Amino acid sequence: MQDIAALLAAVPTGLWIGGEQVQASNGRTFAVHNPATGEVLVEVADASPEDGARAMDAAAAAQGSWAATPARERAEILRKAWELVIERRDDFALLMTLEMGKPLAEAQGEVNYGGEFLRWFSEEAVRINGRYTPSPSGNGRILVTKQPVGPTLAITPWNFPLAMGTRKIAPAFAAGCTMVVKPAAETPLTMLLLGQVFADAGLPAGVLSILPTSQAAALTDPMFDDARLRKITFTGSTGVGKVLLAQAATRVLRTSMELGGNAPFVVFDDADLDAAVDGAMAAKMRNTGEACTAANRIHVDNAVRTEFTAKLTARMQALKVGPGHLEGTQVGPLITEKQRSSVADLVRDAAEKGAVVTTGGNNGAGEGYFYEPTVLADVTADARILREEVFGPVAAITGFDGEDEGVAAANNTEFGLAAYIYTKDLDRAFRVAEALESGMVGVNRGIISDVAAPFGGVKESGIGRESGSEGIEEYLEIKYIAFQ
């Protein structure tokens, strides 16, 4: 086991502005807690509005030279950053486990996944293409080129402290944009360590600033009004996303929004049930259920619902709950007591309305914010858990009869980020995948995120796409130049 004290003593705790660590202008700090114990890990600098202005000064000053930096050079810096992240895999993984709670094995997986965005977009940086064609009318030439949007503000969530940052930072840098990152107050340490990695990789000063803060709105509101800011990218709840969209509208800022999810997991009567249970465990329990792509509503054809429920209950009962850094832990704590209470409220509401708790349903043992892996069977249509994102280790099962009813149940939500279907019928797989109102669909698989594929949703789950070859387009403006 790594030396936790040594790691915490070495992790950066200041703000990253101008390529170096600095203290908050007001001298304030705030505590970062371990959700497995509630104990304070470290104190980090608490950025103020003045620090936001300093970061915007740095981003604006660096924007011209960074945009003019040859794409190959930007690519090499991203590639070097990827190498350094992988080199420090153990540090990143343990740090994420300590500040967020996820099991160490999952944290190590996130290092690989999050690091891949750096490598992928290092390769995309040199593939920013335009076009040159004659005008059909014969009166000139059409030149279409792409240019970086400009200074960008990224607001990242706590559930994937590394990957949600690199998924935004990497395409922005590849496109030639500077960026200011405001990480979640619950998990700033991973992002601060990434700042050190970029400094070590040779990123020019001012291209990246990182501003942890306990007062998010006070920091970011003035930045929305700064004429130098050209784009907002946000991952988080739909409620907060709507507020940010309203703010962005006052200056018609470019936005990318990856918002809430309420993913359906649809099991048809012809599905391989063992494979479907495997997929449900992956889709539901990744990150202790604290993922926007998590299977929130498990819709099972009534012909196989009893058998599926029994199999899933047995698997959930067998999971080992505990602090993420301990060997063998499969389910860590939730991020805060507030989040645990929210999960408990949704379970209580469902049970009061007729759902059967087949396993779990209680807070876990220990000092931290643990909640037992839980299965709710026979969930009624009026239960809040079918409408609200649970963000916890709770599987809510409801039944349906026939394909049309299953699709209708899956689409009965204002969200549309991810969806999952299990069937052996290839025609049905295509038919249902096309009918589902979702930006991403997994067919007979429970993990769908891929650095090479576009990530994003429809309806109230967001605007724009991240990752894939589409991801860099969010940071590019299209310019048409007319030649005689």
N, C-alpha and C positions, 0 to 999 in steps of 0.2 A: 504493500500500500504506500502510495506517495505520502510525503510529509505535508499534511494539510496546512500546518502553521507556516512552513517555509513558503508554500505556494501563495498563501494570503499575504505574507510579508513582501513578496516580490511583485504582486499584481499592481498595475497602475491604479491610483485612486484619485488623480487629478483630472481636470478637463483636458481634452486634446484640442488645442487651438494653435494654428500656425506651425504645426509639425512638432509640437512639444507639449509636455504636461505643464499645466498652469493651475493655480488655485482659483476658486471662484472669486469674483471681484468683491463680493460681500463677505468673504471669509467663511461662509457657512458650509456645513457638511450635513449629510444624512446617513442613516444606518441602513445597511443591507443585511437581511436576516436569512438564516437557514430554515426553510419551512419544515424540515424534519425535526427540529428542536425548538424553533422560535428564537434561538440565540443570535446575537449580533455577530456577523462575520467580520466586517470592517466598516469604516466610515468613508464615504466618497464625497468629493466636491459637489456642492449643490448649485448648479448654474442659475444665474439671474438673468433678467432681460438685458442688462449691460453685457453679459457674456454672449448672449445671442447676437447682439450687435457686433461684438468683436469677431465672432465666428463668421458673420456675414461679410464683414470687412475683408477677412482673410479669403473667403470663398470668391468674392468678387475680384479681389486683386489677383488671384491665381487663375481665374477662369480663362483669360485670353491666352496665356502661355500654355495652359494645360490643353486647351482645344487645339492649339497649334503644334503640340507635341506629336511627332509621327505616331501613327497607330501602332506600329511595331514596338515602339518604346513603351507605350501604354500597356501593350500586351505583355511585354517582358516583366513589367512591374507586377501585374496581376499574377503572372506565372510564378514569380518569385514569392509573392505573398502566399500563394497556394502551397508551395513547397515548405514555407516556414510554418504554416498552420499544421500541415501533416507532421512536420518535425516535432511540433509541440502538442501533438494530439492528446497525450496524457494530461497535460496541464489544462487544455481547453475542456476536456471531458470532465475532469474532476471539478473544475470551477463551475461548470454548468450544473453538475449534480448538487454542489453545495448551495448555490444561490437559487436554483429552480426546483430541485428535488427529484428530477427524473433518474431512473436507475442508470448506473454507470455504463452498462452495456449499450443502452439507448443513447446516452450522451456521446459515447465513442462513435456510434452510427451517425449522429448529427455532425460530428467533426468531419467525417468523410463526405456526407451529403452537403453540408455548408461549404466545405472547401471546394467541392466540385464546381460551384458557381464561379469561383475565381478562375479555375482552369478553363471552364467552358467559355466564359466571356473573354478570356485572354485570346481565345481562338476566333471569337466573333468580332473582336475589335478590328481585325484586318479585312473584314468582309462587309463593310458598310458601302453599299453600292447605290448608284444613281442610274440615270439613263440619258441617252442622247439620240433624238430622232428628228427626222424632217416633219414639219407641220403638214398635215394632210392637204391643206389648202395651197401648199407650195410657196407660201410667202415668208418663210423663215425656218428657224431651227428651234427645237425644244430641248432645253437642258434642265434636267431635274437632279438636284443634289440634296444631300442630307447634312445637317449641321447640328451640333449639340444644343440641346434646349438651353442649358446654362445652369447657374447655381440652383441646387435642389435641396429641399428639406425632406429628410426621411424620418418617419416616426415608426419605431419598431416595437413589437410586443414581447412579453416575457416568456412565452411558452417554447419558442425555439430561439434562444438568445444569439446564437451564431448564424444559423441559416437564414433567418428572416432579415438579418443585416446584410450578409453577403449576397443574397438574392437581389437586393437593391443597389448596393455599393458597386458590385462588379459590372453590371451593364452600364451604370452611370459613368464609371471611370473608362470603360471601353469606348463609350460614345464621345468622351471628352468633356463630361460635366464634372464640376466640383460638387461637394455634398457636405451638408451638415446633418449629423445623425443625433436624434434624441431617443436614446434607448429607454425601455421601460424602467421605472424606478425600482421595481422588484429585482431586476437582473441587469445591472449596468456593467458588472465586472467583466463578463465575456467580451462585450463590445470594447471596453477600455483595453483589454489585452490585444484585441484585433488592431486597435490603433497603434500599439507598439509594434505589432507585426508589420503593418504598412510602413511605419517609419523605418524599420530595419530593412524593408524591401526597396527602399529608395524613393518612396512617394514624395514628390515635391511638397514643401510646406504650404499649407493653406488649402490643399486639394480636399483634405478630409478634416472635419472637426467633429468631436463627440462631446455632447453636453448632457450628462446625467442631471436630473433635477427632480425635486419633490413637488414642484409647482409647475406642471406642464403647461397649462394655459397661460400663466404669467410669462413664461419663456417664449412660447411660440406665437402668441397673438401679435406682438409687435413685428415678428418676422413676416407674417402674412401681409403686413402693410408696407414692407420694404420693397421698393421698386426693383431692386436687384434680384430678388427671388423670382425664379421662373417656373418652378414646379414643386408639387407636393406629392410624396408617395407615402402611403399609410397602410399598415396592416393592423387590424383590431376590430372592435365591435362595430356593428352597423350603426348603432346610436351615435357613437363618437364620429364615425365616418360622415354621417349626415351633417353634423355640426361643422366639420372641417370643409365639406363641400360648400356649405353656405358661406363660410369665410373665404374660400378660394374664389367664389363667384364674384366677389366685389372687385377683384382685379383680373378675372378670367384667367386664373392660373391653370396650367396643365396639371392634371391629377391622375394618379393611379391609386385605386382603392381596392384592397383585398380585405373583404369584410366578413361578417358572420356567416355561419353555415348551419344547416339543419339536415345533415345528409341522411337520405333514406338508404337502407340496405334491404333489397328486395330478394326474397328466396322463393323461387317458383317450385311447383310440385314435382318437376322433373330434375331438380338440382341434385348434385352429389352432396348429400347433407354433411358428410365429414369435411369435405372441402369447404362447404359453406360456413361451417362452424370455425374452421381455421381462418377463413377470410374475415368472419365477424370478429374474432379475437384480435386480429391484426388491425382492422379498421376501427374497432371500438377502443382497444386498450393501449394503442400506441400513445406514449407520452401520458400515461395514466388517464387517458380520455381527454386530455387538455389539448385538443387540436381542432382547428376549424374544419378539417376534413373528416373528423371522427363520425362514425356511424351513430347517429342520434336516435333514429327511428328504425327499428328492425321489423319490416313487414314480411310475414311468412304465410304462404298459402296454407289455409286451414287443413288441407289434406296431410300436411307434414309438420304442422306447427307444434304439436305435442312432443314429437320425437326431437325436433330441433331444439325446443326449449330445454328438454332434459339434458341433451348433450352440451348445450352452451352453459347451463347451470353447473354441470360437473366441472367444466373447464374453468369457470370463474371461481368456483370454490377452491380449486387447487392452487391458485396464484399466491405467491409469497409476498406479503406486504412488509415494508420496512424502509429505513433510511437508504437512499439511493446508492451510497458509497459502499454498503455492505455486500459481500459476495452473495449471490443468489437472489437478491431482491428483484422482483418483477414489477411491483407496483409501489411507487414512491408516494410522498405526501402531495396534497394539493398545494397551490401556491400560497394561499393565505387562509386565515380563519373565515374571512368573509366569503371566499369562494367555497369553502367546505359547507358553510351554512346555506349558501345558495343551492348546492347540490342536495343537501338534506331536505330543504324545503320542497324541491321538486319531487323527490321520492315520497315525502309525506303526503303531498297533494295527490299524487297518483294512487297511493295506497288508500287514502280516504275516499277516492272516487271509484274504488273497486279493483284496482290492480293487485295481483298476488306477488308478494316478495318471495321468490324461490331461493334466494341466497343473499346475504348481506343486509343492507338497509340501515347500517349503524356507523357511527364514527369509529375509526380504528383505535387501537390501543396506543399508548405512548404520548410523548409530549407534543409531537408535531401535529400537522394538519392532515391526518390520515382519515380516509374514508374507505369502508370495506367495498371490494368489488361486488356489484349488485346486479341482480337480474329481476326485472319486473315483467311478469306475464299477464296476459289478458288486460292490457292497458286500454282504458276507455277513451273514446274520442274527445272527451272534454278535459282530459288531463293536460296540465300545462307543459309537461315534459315533451309532448308531441309538437308543441309550438315554439318552445324556447330552447336555446342552445344550452345543454347541460354542462359541458366542459368538466366532466368527471367520469369515474369508472362505473357508470350505470348504463345497462343495456335495457331498453324499453321495447317489449315485443307486443305486436298487435297482428291480428290475422286479416286475411282477405280471401275472396273467392274469385278466381279467374284473372286472366292477364289484364283486362281493362280496369278492373277494380284495383289491382296492384299498382298500375301506373297512376291512376287517379289519386290513390293514397300517397304515393311518393311525391307527386307534384302539388299536394295540398299544403303549401308553405310559401311564404313570401321570399324565402331564400332559394338559392340555386347554385351552390358552389360545387359540391361533389355528390355523386350517387354511385351505388354499387348494385349489381344484379348478379344472381347465380341461376344459371340454366344450362342444360346440355343441348338445347335447340339453337342452332346457329341462326336460323331465320328469326327466331324470337329475340335473340341477343341483339341483332341489328335493329329490329323493329322497335324494341323497347328502348335501346340506347338513343335512338333518334327521337323517340317520343318524350323522353325525360327532359324536364326543364332544368338543365344543369350544365355548367361550364365544363365539367369533367365527369366521365363515367368509367367505372371499373367493371369489366366483365370477367367474372370468375377470378377476381383478385381483390385483395383487401388493402393493398398499398399501391397507390397510383402516382405519387409524386415522383417526378423524374426531371433532372436538370435539363434534359434535352426536349422536354415537352412544355407547351404553354400552360401556365397555372393561373386560374382565375375563374370567376363566376358570372352568372347572369342574375337578373332581378335585383334583389337588395343585397346580393353577395358581392357586389363590386363593379369596378370599371377598369378595363385594361387587362393586360396579361403580363405575368412575370415568367422568367426562364424561357427555355427554348430559343429558337432563332427569332421568335416574336418579341422576346423580352427587351432587346436593345432598342426596338422601335419606340418604346415609351420615353426614351431619352433623346430622341432625334426630332428635329423639325425638318419638314420638306420645303425646299425652296425651288421655285420654277424661275428659270432665267430664259428670256426670249431673245434670240439672236436674229438679226436680219439675214 
